[in-house]
Amino acid sequence: MDPALALLIIALVYAIGDLVSAKTKALLSMLFVAGFLFLIGFWTVIPKTLFADAQALPFAMAIIPMLLVHMGSLLNTRQLKEEWKTVLIALTAVIAVAFLLMCFGWPIIGRSYAISAVGPITGGVAATLVVQDALTDMELKTFATLLLVLQSFVGLPIASYCLSREAQRLLSNKTPATIDKKGTTDYRPKWRLIPTFPKAWQSTFILIMKTMLVGWLSVQFAHVLNDVVHRFIMALIFGIVFTEIGFLEHEILDKAKSTGLLLFVLLIPVFDNLTDATPSLVRSLLTPIVVAFLIASVAIVIVTLALARILKCSWALSMAIGFSCMIGFPGTFIISEEVAAAQSKSEEEREFVLTHLLPKMLVAGFTTVTIVSVIIAGVLVRFL
């Protein structure tokens, strides 16, 4: 297929997803709708070589650290100090999923299926690769892949609904003074070591170059540490640090007017996983897939509702944080943006909502998908 036509088809699916998300006020996320359309499309009329034909996969993988640096530039130390509850909720949710899959999934679908389900459901690609590396049975490998591919269909609508409820709660309790206090427009670096750059040094290409530079440095530093800290986590940390010292501008890629196009490209490898989910494979593994997702969802709901009461926080936000393990990056970023835009009537309200939701969802996503799930999967595969 012609690369331009392939990109046009991808853009059309994204656009339909965006339209549905706007019409439903993000209750049906763009990621959910687009993923569903791609899955049905690959079963019917869309060639499975669509993403390869678009010739964007290598570029998408290369810009992940850059976009994570941008994610770091959206956060600040004031927000991060408040996120210990988020880490606790996310961590406990993942442990609960693993525990219930072992206790109830093992007798119902078997030990191998239960253990194989933990990595994909509680995490992303890295945790799935850990599980698949320990598997020799092709059916189990396919099972793990399908869970990875389909988990967003479970996590996204639930998290989108919960975040929409939380956004409505925030806006119903807001005052103009609250928006001024919590908005992101008054952000100032806390540890500024570098003077503010002149306006001429804040052009689109200079901002992109600085973001790429910090992304490259973060990857190299992770390699120096023998990848003890995952390079993606390192990129997020570098984004926070270099923003706080003044080298990077706050919301740097937004200022460079580049976020939308980069997210367009970055989603391609995410949806590329759907090419492996054929109808026959889905049908043959339907029972263990449904059981695994049902047990995991029950575990997350029970734990997050209990912790919401203990920690005295919103049940909707707590549950969204718990289901972040089924979303991962960039889903946690996109769904926060979608909900903030859909539930707000002005730019000030959007910033107000986003300031509350985005740090929590980013921290939750990286706690579950990038760190905890990989550790848990690495421990449990020893019992396969």
N, C-alpha and C positions, 0 to 999 in steps of 0.2 A: 504494500500500500504506500502511496505517496506520503512522505512525512507531513506535508502541510495538511492533507486530508485527515491523517491520523490525529493530528493536534486539534483540528476542527471538531472531530467527533468527540474527543475528550472534553473540549471546551463546551460543547453542546450539552453533554451529560452534566458537567459541573453547573452550567447555567440553569438547567432544569432543577437540579438539587437546590441551588440558591433560591429559585423562585418558590419551590415548595416550602423551604425553610422559612422564607419571609411570610408566606401565606398562613403558615401554621404557627407563627411566632416561635420558631426554632424547636417546637415539640417534635417535629420530624427534621432531624439535622441534615444539612447538606451532605455530610459524609454518609449518613445512613441511606438517603435517597440515591445518591450517586453510586454507592456500593451495590445497592439492590439492582439498579439499572444496568450496571456493568455485569453483574452476575447473570441476570436474565439475558443480557445481550450476548455474552460469551456462549450461552446455551443455544442461541438462536441465530442472530444475524451478524454480530460483531466478530471479526476474526481475532483469534487468540494472540495473534502477533501485533495487535494494535499498539501496545506500549513500546514494543521493540521497534516497530515501524516509525514511531514518533521520534526515535533517536534522542530521547531525553533522559534515559535511565542513568547513564554515567554522570551526567551533569547533576542530576537530582541527588545522587549519592555523595557527590563532591561538595554540595552546598549545605549538607545537613549541619556540620559544625558552625558554618556561618549563620544559619538561621537560629541555632541554639545560642550563639553569642547575642543575637538580637533579642531572644527570649530573656537572657540575663539582663539586657539593658532595660527591659520593662519592669524588672523588680528593683527593690531597694532594701537596704538593711532594716529600715523601720518596719517594712512589711514582713521580712523574714523572721524577725524576732517574735512575731505573733503566730508563726506557723507550726509551733510545736504540737498543737492539737491536731493539725492536719497530718503530720508525720505519724502520730500515734494512731489515728483512725485508719490511715492507709496501711500501716504496718500490721495492725491487728486484723484488718479485713483480709489481707493476703494469708496470714497464718490461719485464720478461721476457714478460708476456702480449702487450704491444704489439709487441715485437720478433718473437716467434714467429708472431703473426697476420700480420705483414707478410711474413715469410720463407716460411711454409708455407701460411697461409690464402689469400694472394694467388694462388698458382698453382692452388689447388684450387677455391676458391669465387669467385675474381675479386677485383680490386682494390677495387671499390666495397663489396662485402659485407665484405671484410676490414677496411677502414677504418671502415665503419659499425659494426662489432662492437666496436671498441676501447672507445668511450665507455660503452655500456651494460654490458659485461662487467666493466670495471675500475672502474665507478663507479655512481652512482645517477641520480636524476632530472636533476640539473644537467648532468652529462656527456652524458646522452642528449639533452637539449634543445640542447646545443651542436652535436651531430652532426645532429639533425633540422633545425636551422636552416639547415644548409649543404646539405641534400638537397632535390632537386626531384622525384625519382622516388617515387611513393607506395608502391611495393613495398618500397623500401629503408627508407622511414620506418616501414612496418609491421614490417619485419625488426628495426629498432632497438627498436621498442616491445616486440615479443615477447621479445627478449633481456632487456630490462629486467624484464619481467613474469616470465620463467621462470628468471632467474639464481639466485633463491633455492632453486629445486628442485635445483640442482647444489651450491651453496655450503653451504646449511644442513645437509644430512645429513652431509657430509664434516666440516664444522667441529664439528658436534655430537659426532660420533664421536671426533674428535681431542681436543676439550675434555674429554670423558668419560674418555678414557685419561689425560689430564694430571691430572684431578681424582683419579683412582684412584692415580696415582703420588704425588701430593702427600700424600694421606691415608695411604698405606702407609708413608711416611717421616716422618710427623708424630710429635710428642710433645706432651704437655700444655703444656710450656714454649714450644714453637714456636707453638702456637695463641695463647697469651697474648701473645706478642711480636708476631705478625703480624696479629692480629685488628683490627677497626676500632673496637672499643668504647673503646679507650684513646686515641682521636684527640684531639689538641689543636692549635688553630690556631697556625701558626708566627709570623705577623706580626700578632697580635691588636692592633688599634687601638681596637676598640669593646668595652667591658665586656660580660660575659655578661648577656643579657637576663633579667629576672625571670621566674619560672615563669608568671605571669599573662600575660606577653607572648609566650608560646609556644603559644597556642591554635591550633586548626586553621586558622581564617580568617586569623589574623595571619601564620602561616607561609606560607600560600598567597599572601597579599598581598605579602609580602616577595619571594617567588620571582617573582611576576609583575612586580614593580617592577624587579628586576634584569634580567629578560628584556626588558622594554621599554627599559630604559636601554641594553642591549647592542645592540639593533636600531638605536636612534637613533644610537649611537656609530658603528656600522658605516656608516650613511648619511652621517654627517659625513665619514668617510674615503672617501666615494664607493664603498663596498662593495669596496675593495681586499682587505679581509679579509671573507670571507663571514659574513653575519649569524649563521648557525648556529654557526660556529666562534667568533665573538665571544661568543655566549651561553655556550658552554662555558668560554671563558676568563674571562668575568665571574663565572661560577659558582665557579670555582676561586679567583679573587682575593677575591671578597666573602665566601667561606667562610674563607679564610686570615686576613682582617682582622677576622673575628668578627661581621660583619653577618648572615650566613646560618648557620644551624645545620648541622652535618654530617648528611648524609642527610636533608635538610630535608623533602622530601615524604613520606618514610617516617614521619617524626615526625608529619606532618600527617595520616597515614593516607589519603593521596590517590593514591598511585602507581598502584595497580591500576586504578582508574576512569579515570585519565588515559591510561594505556596502552591501555585498552579503546578509548577514542575515537581515540587517535593511530594505531592500526593500521588504521582505516577507510580513509584515503586510500592506504595502502600496498596493501591488497587491492583497492581500487577499480580499479587498473590492470588487473586480471584480466578486467574486463568486455569489453576489446577483443580478447582472445585467443580468437577463434572457431575451431571445429574445422577449417574449410576453410582459414583463414589458416595455422594451425599445420601442416596437412598440406602446403600448397604451399611452405612455407619450411623444412620439416623437415630437409632435407639440409644447407643452410648453417648452420642453428641447431646441429645436432649437431656438425658439423665445428668451428665456432667454439668451442663449449664444450669439446670434446675437446682442441683445441690449447691453449686457455687453462688447462685443468686440468693438462695435462702440464707446461706452463711453470711453473705455481705449485708443483707437486710437486717438480720438479727443483731449482728455485731454493731452496725452503724447506728441503729435505733437505740441500742443500749448505751453506746458511748455518747450519743447526743444528749441523753438524759443525765449521764454521769458528768460530762464536761459542760453541760448547760449551753449547748449550741443548737443551731437549727437542725432539725431532722433531715430536711431536704438537702442542705449543704453537706451534712455528714454522709448521707447516702450517695450523693454525687461523688464525693471524695472516695468512698469505698469502691464504686464502680469504675473509677479511673483506671484500675488494673485491666479492664477490658477495652480501654480506649487508647491509652498511650499517646505519645507524641507523633504527629502534630495535632491529633484529635482533641486533646485537652485544651490546646490553644484556640483551635478553630471553633469548638463548641462554646467556649467562653465568649469569644467575639460575637458569634451568632446570637446568643441569648441576650447579650448586652445591647446589641443593635436592635433586636426584635422587640424587646420589652421597654425601650427608652423612647422618649419623645423629643429629646434634644441631645446635642453633643455633650453637654454637661452631665446629663443623666447617664449617657452611655459610659462616660469616663468614670462616673461614680460607681456604677454597677461593675464595670470591668476591673476597677481597682480592688474591689472586694473578691470577685470570683477568680480572676486570672492567677494571682499568686498561689492561691490554695490548690487550684487544679494543676498548675505546673509542678508544684512541689509534690503533690499527691502522685502525679503521673511518673515522675522520676523516682520517687520512693518505691513505687510498686514495680513498674515495668523495667526499669534499668538496674535497680540494685537488688531489692529483696527477692523478687521472683527468680532471678538468676541463682542466688544463693540457695533458696529452697529447692529449686529444680535440681541443682547440682548435688544436694544431699539425698533427695529422694530417688534419683536414678540409680543410686548404688543398690537399691532393693529390687531392681528389675531383674 
